[in-house]
Amino acid sequence: MHKKTRSILDELADISTTRGDIMQITENRAVHVIQSAVNLLQYLKENFDQDTAADLEKRLLNSIRTGDSSKFVRGVRRAKNEN
């Protein structure tokens, strides 16, 4: 007999949605996403020249707004090719 295995992250996600308050879950996810974005913006400013960092920041925000990550990826690839 073959048992279906699940990752620990799947198990934790299921526990949080069945036990937690939906507003608390939404707030926690938003805080994590926002903090990750802030960390990424800081990373861009520290590791790229000012013009490239500004372009990548603009592309990141535009990608989030439109839901299209390819816009940001194109900017990273272009910056990579310029270096």
HELIX and SHEET records of a PDB file:
HELIX    1   1 ILE A    8  ARG A   19  1                                  12    
HELIX    2   2 ILE A   22  ASN A   47  1                                  26    
HELIX    3   3 GLN A   50  THR A   66  1                                  17    
HELIX    4   4 SER A   70  GLU A   82  1                                  13    
END                                                                             
